[in-house]
């Protein structure tokens, strides 16, 4: 039996979790700052780090109580060390180092995106070789994995991450932050009526969303100049349809090209209902020999359960860090 304690503080969630063996979560506590940052239309790094400092002790106490454990009984401490906001990362990392030192436990440094990928392992065993579509506010990547903890980025965005594009379009349409959630909700009510370009519609596995975002901005601006009304729900449906089509089409083509056994959806945008519906439908219709793994909705946004899941794989492979490991706000897979 193994017991892992995990900490995640890369952006605006202060989170801790305790994982027993591979899948049994004894605790999963998340303190979100989203309401605070809504006032500013996005995450303010200085405020985020201050709130982490305020919340971290409370989250620690709640996690220990919920899991009903003593920290001396855990086998390792796993923590996000990057990428993310430098101030936010520092808070979680310092707590992890302190606990590792105080209780003489090995420290596991987890890449934030690796956590998102391995969140799927809490519900589905990962079968290799596999392909992960990572979609979040800061990342849009296609990652080929031939074996555990082996990552080959075969495609990525040239400009805006998909979650960033959702938020920027949401802001232009006057929707609340986070824009992706509001757009997904409105897209169900709207119709695809606006003609938008399909970005980077080529044979590569890379993405680009800046031009699509600009097309929406120009349409809204021109309509405003002519005193014409933009049907927000229809624009949301039109925009989301193009984004989902590009993401899914390139993912399915890459899966066939690399002859994978499983496709994994990972990241905050993995909660998008349109993306989940379309990729499920197309995989079932076009790639019947490939398994699709969708993370549970509660595990799409930042949390420590995903860090624990990745940490467990790293623990089994003896992938430990020294106590002088530093926070890395920008780091590749």
URPEPE-V492174 format. One record per residue. N is the residue number from 0. SS is DSSP state (A for helix, B for strand, O for the rest). D_LAST is the distance of its C-alpha to the last C-alpha in Angstrom with 2 decimals. Layout:
<<N:SS:D_LAST> <N:SS:D_LAST>>
//
This chain:
<<0:O:28.99> <1:O:25.94> <2:B:25.56> <3:B:22.36> <4:B:22.51> <5:B:19.52> <6:B:19.12> <7:B:17.23> <8:O:18.22> <9:O:15.44> <10:O:17.84> <11:O:21.33> <12:B:21.52> <13:B:22.59> <14:B:21.86> <15:B:22.52> <16:B:22.92> <17:B:24.41> <18:B:23.49> <19:B:26.04> <20:O:24.96> <21:O:22.56> <22:O:23.80> <23:B:26.58> <24:B:25.79> <25:B:28.49> <26:B:27.42> <27:B:25.08> <28:B:26.07> <29:B:24.73> <30:B:26.44> <31:B:25.61> <32:O:26.52> <33:A:26.60> <34:A:30.40> <35:A:30.37> <36:A:27.87> <37:A:29.78> <38:O:32.51> <39:O:30.39> <40:O:28.76> <41:O:25.22> <42:O:23.46> <43:O:25.10> <44:A:22.82> <45:A:25.87> <46:A:27.40> <47:A:24.27> <48:A:23.98> <49:A:27.74> <50:A:27.73> <51:A:25.05> <52:A:27.46> <53:A:30.33> <54:A:28.76> <55:A:26.81> <56:A:29.97> <57:A:31.33> <58:A:28.19> <59:A:28.17> <60:A:31.84> <61:A:31.49> <62:A:28.69> <63:A:30.72> <64:A:33.82> <65:A:32.32> <66:A:30.86> <67:O:34.10> <68:O:32.54> <69:O:32.93> <70:A:29.86> <71:A:31.41> <72:A:30.93> <73:O:27.13> <74:O:25.23> <75:B:22.11> <76:B:20.60> <77:B:17.07> <78:B:15.73> <79:B:13.00> <80:B:12.25> <81:B:10.00> <82:O:9.51> <83:O:13.11> <84:O:16.64> <85:A:17.35> <86:A:20.69> <87:A:19.61> <88:A:16.81> <89:A:19.48> <90:A:21.91> <91:A:19.99> <92:A:18.64> <93:A:22.21> <94:A:23.68> <95:A:21.35> <96:A:22.24> <97:A:25.87> <98:A:26.01> <99:A:24.37> <100:A:26.89> <101:A:29.83> <102:A:29.50> <103:O:28.17> <104:O:25.14> <105:B:21.86> <106:B:18.91> <107:B:15.52> <108:B:12.66> <109:B:10.43> <110:B:7.28> <111:A:9.23> <112:A:7.60> <113:A:7.64> <114:A:11.14> <115:A:12.03> <116:A:11.31> <117:A:13.30> <118:A:15.95> <119:A:17.48> <120:A:18.32> <121:A:20.82> <122:O:22.89> <123:O:21.91> <124:O:20.98> <125:O:17.94> <126:O:19.34> <127:O:17.53> <128:O:16.83> <129:B:15.53> <130:B:13.99> <131:B:12.31> <132:B:13.39> <133:B:11.48> <134:B:14.17> <135:O:14.71> <136:O:16.29> <137:O:13.35> <138:O:11.15> <139:B:12.37> <140:B:10.24> <141:B:11.30> <142:B:9.05> <143:B:11.15> <144:B:11.28> <145:O:14.16> <146:O:14.25> <147:O:13.03> <148:O:9.63> <149:O:9.03> <150:O:6.49> <151:B:7.91> <152:B:7.64> <153:B:11.43> <154:B:12.35> <155:B:11.77> <156:B:14.38> <157:O:16.35> <158:O:17.70> <159:O:18.07> <160:O:15.74> <161:A:18.00> <162:A:18.69> <163:A:19.59> <164:A:21.92> <165:A:23.52> <166:A:24.24> <167:A:25.67> <168:A:27.85> <169:A:28.95> <170:A:30.05> <171:A:32.04> <172:O:33.70> <173:O:34.68> <174:O:32.68> <175:O:31.56> <176:O:28.06> <177:O:25.67> <178:A:26.70> <179:A:24.64> <180:A:26.68> <181:A:29.92> <182:A:29.23> <183:A:28.42> <184:A:31.67> <185:A:33.77> <186:A:32.47> <187:O:34.31> <188:O:37.50> <189:O:37.28> <190:O:37.89> <191:O:36.03> <192:O:38.53> <193:O:36.68> <194:O:35.65> <195:O:32.13> <196:O:30.28> <197:O:27.54> <198:O:24.67> <199:O:23.20> <200:O:25.26> <201:O:24.52> <202:O:23.37> <203:O:19.75> <204:O:16.86> <205:O:16.04> <206:B:17.45> <207:O:19.60> <208:O:21.39> <209:A:23.14> <210:A:26.15> <211:A:26.61> <212:A:26.52> <213:A:29.04> <214:A:31.23> <215:A:31.59> <216:A:32.39> <217:A:34.98> <218:A:36.58> <219:A:36.97> <220:A:38.31> <221:A:40.77> <222:A:41.99> <223:A:42.60> <224:A:44.56> <225:O:46.73> <226:O:47.13> <227:O:45.62> <228:O:43.86> <229:O:40.27> <230:O:40.03> <231:A:36.86> <232:A:36.37> <233:A:36.78> <234:A:34.33> <235:A:31.77> <236:A:32.43> <237:A:32.30> <238:A:29.04> <239:A:27.24> <240:A:28.69> <241:A:27.25> <242:A:23.72> <243:A:23.79> <244:A:25.35> <245:A:22.71> <246:A:19.78> <247:A:21.66> <248:A:23.15> <249:A:20.01> <250:A:18.35> <251:A:21.53> <252:A:21.89> <253:A:18.42> <254:A:19.24> <255:A:22.49> <256:A:21.21> <257:O:18.81> <258:O:21.42> <259:O:19.34> <260:O:21.15> <261:B:19.41> <262:B:17.87> <263:B:16.01> <264:B:16.25> <265:B:14.02> <266:O:14.19> <267:A:17.34> <268:A:18.70> <269:A:18.73> <270:A:21.96> <271:O:23.58> <272:A:26.65> <273:A:27.05> <274:A:23.61> <275:A:24.16> <276:A:27.65> <277:A:27.01> <278:A:24.07> <279:A:26.13> <280:A:29.19> <281:A:27.77> <282:A:25.91> <283:A:29.19> <284:A:31.22> <285:A:29.26> <286:O:27.00> <287:O:29.20> <288:O:27.66> <289:O:24.13> <290:B:23.46> <291:B:21.97> <292:B:20.40> <293:B:20.71> <294:O:19.76> <295:O:22.92> <296:A:23.58> <297:A:23.66> <298:A:20.07> <299:O:18.63> <300:O:19.03> <301:O:17.40> <302:O:18.84> <303:A:18.59> <304:A:19.42> <305:A:15.93> <306:A:14.70> <307:A:17.56> <308:A:16.72> <309:A:13.24> <310:A:15.04> <311:A:17.72> <312:A:15.67> <313:A:14.31> <314:A:17.95> <315:A:19.31> <316:O:17.17> <317:O:18.26> <318:O:14.87> <319:O:16.45> <320:B:16.21> <321:O:19.19> <322:O:20.92> <323:O:20.23> <324:O:16.50> <325:O:16.12> <326:O:14.62> <327:B:11.87> <328:O:12.57> <329:O:10.02> <330:O:6.67> <331:O:3.77> <332:O:0.00>>
//
